[in-house]
Structure formats: structure tokens, C-alpha cells
């Protein structure tokens, strides 16, 4: 954290003094992010996640090492690059968090109501899903996004997610597409990716989960969607709900062909 603060201080001082040549704020933010990549604090979440995966827990006192993430029991390498996907044992499409809940219930014996009370970390608390997600996604770094779309339920989830993305509502008549459906939009100094365009979708989706410097926390993709709903003044997006999985499926499929590169680090 001290290193992060030093980098921020240097960049702030440079901004006050003024650059030798005119540069855009977007370029400066890109340079800031690049310097932060070395020593990503997400490493701490990854280490805890790997330990949780291998640790015997729950009423059945077993680990998650037999959890099937889509590539066979216990296979983690590259699995996230092919999620969400249909799982026959649950007869539904699942994203990573939903699949982890399923494995915690069926393999470890936890009650679903108990283990979904705290999906996201906050002041003084940490979420197991953020830690597990950090490690599992790190095992997909360098893999090409290839979300399956052969099963009818995968196709249905994609169509529902697309409908949700363009649905306008709430007190501000917002949709996901209001911010992320056109090229060249931004909020203050923040460029907004056009998630309907392949290149933007690849760059955006493949860098979540991410460590947020401004919050001092690692945040999952489900957290990011829920935060977007908050900003739209929509009701909370229920953790592991069909709606959250559908929207994730739409966005993940749009990122097909991109190289996965998370956990990343963001402002």
C-alpha cells in the first residue's frame, strides 16, 4: 500500500507541475495503472483462495478439490475462461460464484442460506468468494476466453443477459447500455468501454476480478455488476441469481477470443 501511495504522489506532483508535452488524461491514467501492476495486492487474496480450496471444511470436513468447474473434478487451470457454462449435475448455467456455492453445499455440506449471507468483503471482513475467485481466475491467466454456447440453456442465458443489458428502468431511466453501449463515452476522466464491441468487451471483462486501490479490496465480477445496479438506482442484483448469471453470460461471451488477464488492478 505504501508503494501505491508513493506512485500516486509522484503522478499527482507531475500533474501539478504540468507535463513537458500535452498529454490526455486517459494516457496519464493508463501510465498510472501500468506502474501499479508490479506488486498487485491481489496476490494476498490468491494465496488465501488456494488455501481455502485445499482446506477441509464444512459439516462433511472435505476440501473443494473435487469441485468440477467445467473441466473435470479438481481441474482449475483455464476453467474460468470457459465460464459461465451449463452444468448437467445442477441442470442450470452457472458462473464461478454460483458453482462454488453448489460445491460448498454438495461436497462440504454447508447450508446455502448460511454461505451466501456475505458474498462481498467490506470494512473489517473478507469474503471467501473473493479469495477463491482470485486464485481460480489467476489460474486462467493467458487462456483464451471461450464461453460455450451449444446447450439450449446457455443460449437462453445469453439472450436474457442481452435483454437485461439494454433494458431501461429505474428513477433515471438507465440501462447497462446507457454507459456501455456506445464508443467514446466517459464519466469524468473514466473512459467507458463499449461492451457490445468485441475489443472493448475483451479488454474490460478479462481484467476482472480486480484489486481496487480506492477501496483497498479485491472485487469480483459479481460485485462489479451489483455496483452498476446500485449506480443505476436499481434493486440489488441478487448474488448467484439467474439474472446475474445471464448478464455475466452475455458479457463473457462478448469477450470471446480475448486473453484472460486477471486479477488485475484498478483505480
HELIX and SHEET records of a PDB file:
HELIX    1   1 UNK A    2  UNK A   17  1                                  16    
HELIX    2   2 UNK A   25  UNK A   36  1                                  12    
HELIX    3   3 UNK A   42  UNK A   54  1                                  13    
HELIX    4   4 UNK A   79  UNK A   82  5                                   4    
HELIX    5   5 UNK A   96  UNK A  106  1                                  11    
HELIX    6   6 UNK A  112  UNK A  115  1                                   4    
HELIX    7   7 UNK A  128  UNK A  138  1                                  11    
HELIX    8   8 UNK A  152  UNK A  166  1                                  15    
HELIX    9   9 UNK A  176  UNK A  180  1                                   5    
HELIX   10  10 UNK A  198  UNK A  205  1                                   8    
HELIX   11  11 UNK A  221  UNK A  231  1                                  11    
HELIX   12  12 UNK A  242  UNK A  254  1                                  13    
SHEET    1   A 2 UNK A  85  UNK A  87  0                                        
SHEET    2   A 2 UNK A  92  UNK A  94 -1                                        
SHEET    1   B 2 UNK A 186  UNK A 187  0                                        
SHEET    2   B 2 UNK A 190  UNK A 191 -1                                        
SHEET    1   C 3 UNK A 217  UNK A 219  0                                        
SHEET    2   C 3 UNK A 210  UNK A 212 -1                                        
SHEET    3   C 3 UNK A 264  UNK A 266  1                                        
END                                                                             
